[in-house]
Amino acid sequence: MRVGDTVVVATKNAGKVREFAHAFAKLGMEVVSMFDYPNLPDVVEDGRTFAENARKKAKTVGDALGLPVLADDSGLEVARLQGDPGVYSARYSGEGATDAANNAKLLDELRKLDASGVERFQSLEDGTELLSEARFVCALALYDPKDGSFVESEGFVEGDILSQPRGEGGFGYDPLFWLVSHHRSMAELTKDEKQAISHRGRALAQLLERLHNEA
């Protein structure tokens, strides 16, 4: 599968668009998104897995445009919540939810466990509590409508959930996601630092390697 100088990304998430644009700019490639194609219908993300949702978004938008399309589905899996919010991460607190609302619900659900007598996880030096182990997951699917082919990849990053947000960067659950390796939250990393270790960065590196091997 060959991709030109412009990559179509099937998302209306501004944070994801910024991250993809930052990554592909290093390769001399421009990113456009569904913001650039406002007449496209929204894709119902009803898959049971991140990979199913990524494939559906890529195929739906790719078939509509007649162009290769890259789609991402990603989210947060929290150990003490048995993997929730998972594929519902973006709409954890309801359809059209804001990042702040989703973060607030996540903390509320974990505090309910603490109120029920479940022992807290541990604390940082400044007293900020780590409420649960967690991981970010990203599934990528690049679809070519010319032959119906997919190139897919997945990336993961392990961390812990903070009891209060830290950092102004990133988006989504980044301010609550603590990286022991960096002693910072995901929202406290620079763009390059995040690209190097994030679930999306790892999935993208794997996808680009597969494309290179196919060339």
JOJOLIN-V771029 format. One line per field, one symbol per residue. ss: DSSP state (H for helix, E for strand, C for the rest). phi: phi as a letter, one per 40 degrees, with the letter a starting at -180 (. if undefined). burial: b if it has 16 or more other ideal C-beta (glycine too) atoms within 10 Angstrom, else e. Layout:
ss = ???
phi = ???
burial = ???
This chain:
ss = CCCCCEEEECCCCHHHHHHHHHHHHCCCCEEEEHHHCCCCCCCCCCCCCHHHHHHHHHHHHHHHHCCCEEEEEEEEEEHHHCCCEHHHHHHCCCCCCCHHHHHHHHHHHHHHHHHCCCCCCEECCCCCEEEEEEEEEEEEEEEECCCCEEEEEEEEEEEEEECCCCCCCCCCCHHHEEECCCCEEHHHCCHHHHHHHCHHHHHHHHHHHHHHHHC
phi = .bbccbbcbcabccccdccccccccccgbbbbbcccbccccccccbccbccccccccccccccccgbcbbbbbaabbbdcbfgccfccdcbdbhcgccdccccccdcccccccccchccccabcccgccbcacaacbbbbbbbbccbgcbbbabbbacabcccacbhbcgagcdcbbcbdcbfaccccccdcccdcbcdcccccccccccccccc
burial = eebeeebbbbbebeebbebbbebbeeeeeebebbeeeeeeeebebebeebbbbbbbbbbbbbebeebbbbbbbbbbbbebbeebbbbebbebbeeebebeebbeebbebbeeeeeeeeeebeeeeeeebbbbebbbbbbbbbbbbeeeebbbbbbebebbbbbebbbebbebbbbbbbbeeeeebbbbbeeebbbeebbbbbbbebbbebeeeee
